[in-house]
């Protein structure tokens, strides 16, 4: 059993203690109903890391809205409520299904498994809490419907699972000052950003400007800006100078980047969301106080550096294919038809009984 499979078992058995009445197993994970919004935790695929190590992409997704059309006004509401105020997940739009889900994704391997699984568990808990608090508000403001559903046999759940108490713990921990000390921020800069111009620590926070073509991507991690739901913790804010012709185009691009980085690719930790603000694209996330651990600040910096590398390949070197992550169902259908047309024609299966063909030499 690999580290990702162990994590799936640990989540289902020890952390969430899911029961058969409100869940069903998948080949590489499980779907369950901790409330009235279905959540799936599964292994997306295996991936070889930069040092040749075997890693596994593990995703958490929770259904949020259905029957959603991405009008300009709907885009503005999604950007304001679930993208700019993201914590450990981001919204992803399924154009074909007209559905909006919350997604988180992380790359697990043997070295990070013991602590990464706790972040994945926290992402699942925060998604449950945010679906419960955001879905109805977003539905009213976008003209969509909350994506409530029930177990195929058990029906609609009438009382939430006890796991929601963990979200209460996150909120409670946010009433205390930021759990990361000033020394942790300055030590992270001193140990991990030596020689990088513009890397500074001030109070409970650090800022670093990472080269992005002819410009820079500013990464800021700070403990002095509380989250509207979780209170104090760590705000992660990374700016990318990627411009769009209008606000609606910028938000669409940010949603497309969520589809790329939270469902298919790995470009830094997938705990947070892209968003659009002040003419630029940002990646933003929030780590509640309850998740404090030594070394996390350094990991957030290295995650930001990896994200810059991926974003530069897309927008500086011209590697971004907007149609591959289009939010237009017609574009996606056309791309699918083109892929199917380009596939080699399958050879027709031999006719007749395979036993008789063997006896007659294939004739």
LUMKE-746965 format. One record per residue (C-alpha): residue in three letters; z, y, x. Coordinates in steps of 0.05 Angstrom, whole numbers, plus 5000, padded with zeros to 4 digits. Layout:
% residues N
   res     pz     py     px
   ALA      Z      Y      X
...
% end
This chain:
% residues 363
   res     pz     py     px
   UNK   5000   5000   5000
   UNK   4980   5067   5029
   UNK   5020   5132   5028
   UNK   4984   5160   4967
   UNK   4995   5096   4927
   UNK   5068   5097   4946
   UNK   5073   5169   4922
   UNK   5040   5151   4855
   UNK   5091   5095   4845
   UNK   5148   5140   4866
   UNK   5128   5194   4817
   UNK   5118   5146   4759
   UNK   5180   5103   4773
   UNK   5233   5146   4806
   UNK   5217   5218   4793
   UNK   5187   5220   4723
   UNK   5210   5151   4699
   UNK   5151   5148   4652
   UNK   5153   5097   4596
   UNK   5098   5057   4564
   UNK   5105   5094   4497
   UNK   5080   5159   4527
   UNK   5035   5137   4584
   UNK   4979   5091   4607
   UNK   4958   5068   4676
   UNK   4893   5086   4711
   UNK   4861   5048   4769
   UNK   4888   5099   4818
   UNK   4943   5135   4780
   UNK   4969   5148   4710
   UNK   4964   5194   4650
   UNK   5026   5212   4610
   UNK   5051   5259   4556
   UNK   5115   5293   4580
   UNK   5103   5342   4522
   UNK   5043   5353   4477
   UNK   4996   5366   4536
   UNK   4968   5306   4573
   UNK   4979   5304   4648
   UNK   4942   5260   4698
   UNK   4964   5244   4769
   UNK   4915   5204   4810
   UNK   4882   5192   4878
   UNK   4815   5227   4879
   UNK   4787   5196   4942
   UNK   4799   5174   5013
   UNK   4782   5223   5069
   UNK   4780   5221   5144
   UNK   4819   5278   5177
   UNK   4800   5321   5238
   UNK   4837   5274   5285
   UNK   4807   5212   5255
   UNK   4868   5198   5211
   UNK   4860   5170   5142
   UNK   4881   5217   5086
   UNK   4880   5215   5011
   UNK   4866   5271   4962
   UNK   4917   5268   4905
   UNK   4908   5312   4844
   UNK   4952   5333   4786
   UNK   4918   5362   4724
   UNK   4946   5383   4657
   UNK   4903   5399   4596
   UNK   4912   5471   4573
   UNK   4857   5497   4527
   UNK   4799   5467   4488
   UNK   4740   5497   4451
   UNK   4739   5554   4502
   UNK   4678   5599   4511
   UNK   4680   5642   4574
   UNK   4666   5710   4546
   UNK   4680   5770   4590
   UNK   4744   5784   4551
   UNK   4767   5712   4557
   UNK   4755   5714   4632
   UNK   4798   5777   4638
   UNK   4856   5744   4601
   UNK   4852   5680   4642
   UNK   4850   5720   4707
   UNK   4910   5762   4687
   UNK   4955   5707   4660
   UNK   4940   5642   4696
   UNK   4902   5663   4760
   UNK   4937   5725   4786
   UNK   5005   5698   4766
   UNK   4993   5628   4792
   UNK   5049   5586   4822
   UNK   5029   5517   4846
   UNK   4965   5505   4807
   UNK   4902   5540   4783
   UNK   4859   5537   4721
   UNK   4794   5498   4725
   UNK   4740   5504   4671
   UNK   4700   5444   4649
   UNK   4636   5476   4622
   UNK   4609   5412   4589
   UNK   4674   5399   4552
   UNK   4691   5473   4542
   UNK   4761   5457   4567
   UNK   4809   5493   4614
   UNK   4859   5451   4653
   UNK   4912   5466   4706
   UNK   4897   5432   4773
   UNK   4933   5421   4838
   UNK   4908   5380   4896
   UNK   4938   5359   4963
   UNK   4915   5318   5022
   UNK   4966   5264   5040
   UNK   4971   5223   5103
   UNK   5025   5183   5139
   UNK   5052   5244   5176
   UNK   5061   5290   5116
   UNK   5074   5239   5061
   UNK   5151   5242   5062
   UNK   5153   5316   5045
   UNK   5085   5328   5012
   UNK   5103   5282   4954
   UNK   5159   5331   4936
   UNK   5108   5388   4931
   UNK   5063   5345   4888
   UNK   5122   5329   4842
   UNK   5138   5403   4838
   UNK   5066   5420   4821
   UNK   5068   5369   4764
   UNK   5133   5398   4737
   UNK   5109   5470   4740
   UNK   5044   5451   4705
   UNK   5083   5420   4648
   UNK   5126   5483   4640
   UNK   5066   5530   4645
   UNK   5025   5491   4594
   UNK   5083   5495   4547
   UNK   5092   5570   4556
   UNK   5020   5594   4568
   UNK   4974   5552   4524
   UNK   4989   5584   4457
   UNK   4986   5655   4486
   UNK   4921   5643   4522
   UNK   4891   5609   4461
   UNK   4906   5669   4418
   UNK   4877   5718   4469
   UNK   4814   5678   4485
   UNK   4796   5650   4417
   UNK   4807   5578   4441
   UNK   4855   5524   4418
   UNK   4915   5495   4454
   UNK   4894   5428   4484
   UNK   4951   5389   4450
   UNK   4941   5314   4443
   UNK   4978   5250   4431
   UNK   4983   5182   4462
   UNK   4928   5135   4435
   UNK   4981   5091   4403
   UNK   5045   5132   4403
   UNK   5013   5194   4372
   UNK   5037   5266   4382
   UNK   5103   5274   4418
   UNK   5156   5311   4378
   UNK   5208   5323   4433
   UNK   5193   5338   4506
   UNK   5211   5292   4563
   UNK   5275   5306   4603
   UNK   5230   5324   4663
   UNK   5226   5394   4634
   UNK   5298   5405   4657
   UNK   5270   5405   4728
   UNK   5230   5467   4711
   UNK   5296   5499   4688
   UNK   5324   5484   4757
   UNK   5266   5521   4789
   UNK   5280   5581   4745
   UNK   5354   5577   4760
   UNK   5343   5575   4835
   UNK   5301   5638   4829
   UNK   5363   5678   4808
   UNK   5388   5673   4880
   UNK   5357   5715   4937
   UNK   5296   5686   4972
   UNK   5317   5620   5005
   UNK   5276   5635   5068
   UNK   5313   5678   5118
   UNK   5286   5736   5160
   UNK   5295   5693   5222
   UNK   5249   5639   5193
   UNK   5193   5689   5183
   UNK   5199   5719   5252
   UNK   5205   5650   5284
   UNK   5141   5627   5249
   UNK   5102   5687   5276
   UNK   5131   5678   5346
   UNK   5117   5604   5350
   UNK   5051   5596   5312
   UNK   5014   5662   5316
   UNK   5018   5679   5390
   UNK   4960   5722   5412
   UNK   4934   5736   5342
   UNK   4924   5811   5332
   UNK   4959   5839   5271
   UNK   5008   5781   5262
   UNK   5075   5813   5244
   UNK   5140   5793   5212
   UNK   5181   5844   5174
   UNK   5243   5826   5135
   UNK   5230   5766   5090
   UNK   5155   5764   5101
   UNK   5097   5758   5150
   UNK   5026   5785   5151
   UNK   4968   5761   5192
   UNK   4895   5783   5195
   UNK   4849   5723   5208
   UNK   4776   5736   5230
   UNK   4727   5729   5173
   UNK   4657   5745   5199
   UNK   4656   5818   5218
   UNK   4718   5831   5175
   UNK   4785   5797   5167
   UNK   4822   5756   5115
   UNK   4893   5781   5107
   UNK   4945   5728   5093
   UNK   5012   5753   5068
   UNK   5072   5708   5054
   UNK   5133   5745   5028
   UNK   5199   5732   4995
   UNK   5209   5801   4964
   UNK   5164   5795   4903
   UNK   5193   5750   4848
   UNK   5149   5709   4802
   UNK   5152   5728   4728
   UNK   5173   5657   4709
   UNK   5207   5627   4771
   UNK   5243   5688   4799
   UNK   5253   5690   4875
   UNK   5216   5647   4924
   UNK   5153   5654   4966
   UNK   5091   5693   4945
   UNK   5028   5671   4981
   UNK   4971   5722   4977
   UNK   4906   5716   5017
   UNK   4850   5766   5010
   UNK   4777   5750   5023
   UNK   4726   5808   5027
   UNK   4676   5773   4981
   UNK   4647   5824   4933
   UNK   4616   5815   4864
   UNK   4574   5860   4821
   UNK   4625   5865   4765
   UNK   4695   5843   4746
   UNK   4669   5787   4702
   UNK   4625   5761   4759
   UNK   4684   5764   4806
   UNK   4728   5724   4759
   UNK   4673   5673   4748
   UNK   4667   5665   4824
   UNK   4743   5655   4830
   UNK   4741   5602   4775
   UNK   4683   5567   4811
   UNK   4723   5567   4875
   UNK   4781   5534   4837
   UNK   4732   5480   4815
   UNK   4711   5469   4887
   UNK   4779   5470   4922
   UNK   4825   5441   4869
   UNK   4781   5383   4846
   UNK   4731   5362   4900
   UNK   4744   5391   4969
   UNK   4804   5405   5013
   UNK   4810   5474   5044
   UNK   4884   5485   5055
   UNK   4938   5467   5007
   UNK   4912   5464   4935
   UNK   4976   5495   4907
   UNK   4955   5560   4874
   UNK   4893   5593   4848
   UNK   4836   5639   4867
   UNK   4835   5704   4829
   UNK   4797   5770   4827
   UNK   4829   5838   4838
   UNK   4810   5906   4865
   UNK   4739   5885   4881
   UNK   4758   5824   4923
   UNK   4772   5750   4916
   UNK   4844   5727   4930
   UNK   4879   5661   4936
   UNK   4950   5666   4907
   UNK   5007   5618   4898
   UNK   5082   5617   4892
   UNK   5134   5569   4920
   UNK   5200   5569   4881
   UNK   5266   5575   4918
   UNK   5284   5503   4900
   UNK   5228   5478   4947
   UNK   5256   5511   5010
   UNK   5248   5467   5072
   UNK   5245   5483   5146
   UNK   5174   5488   5173
   UNK   5140   5504   5107
   UNK   5123   5575   5129
   UNK   5084   5548   5188
   UNK   5047   5499   5143
   UNK   5029   5556   5096
   UNK   5000   5595   5154
   UNK   4958   5536   5179
   UNK   4935   5523   5107
   UNK   4912   5596   5103
   UNK   4875   5590   5169
   UNK   4839   5527   5143
   UNK   4821   5564   5079
   UNK   4790   5621   5119
   UNK   4747   5572   5158
   UNK   4721   5541   5094
   UNK   4709   5607   5060
   UNK   4672   5635   5121
   UNK   4626   5574   5121
   UNK   4610   5590   5048
   UNK   4603   5666   5047
   UNK   4592   5687   5120
   UNK   4547   5630   5141
   UNK   4514   5623   5073
   UNK   4537   5554   5054
   UNK   4559   5570   4983
   UNK   4516   5539   4929
   UNK   4535   5576   4864
   UNK   4498   5527   4819
   UNK   4539   5468   4846
   UNK   4601   5499   4814
   UNK   4569   5537   4757
   UNK   4609   5551   4694
   UNK   4545   5545   4653
   UNK   4537   5478   4619
   UNK   4461   5485   4617
   UNK   4458   5495   4693
   UNK   4502   5435   4705
   UNK   4459   5392   4658
   UNK   4396   5413   4695
   UNK   4428   5397   4763
   UNK   4448   5328   4737
   UNK   4378   5315   4711
   UNK   4348   5335   4778
   UNK   4396   5287   4815
   UNK   4378   5230   4769
   UNK   4303   5244   4777
   UNK   4310   5243   4853
   UNK   4343   5175   4855
   UNK   4299   5117   4878
   UNK   4276   5074   4821
   UNK   4317   5011   4817
   UNK   4280   4945   4827
   UNK   4277   4906   4762
   UNK   4327   4850   4758
   UNK   4297   4780   4764
   UNK   4286   4748   4697
   UNK   4309   4680   4676
   UNK   4369   4636   4691
   UNK   4396   4646   4762
   UNK   4412   4572   4769
   UNK   4340   4552   4752
   UNK   4312   4605   4799
   UNK   4354   4575   4856
   UNK   4327   4505   4841
   UNK   4255   4528   4841
   UNK   4260   4572   4902
   UNK   4262   4638   4863
   UNK   4200   4624   4821
% end
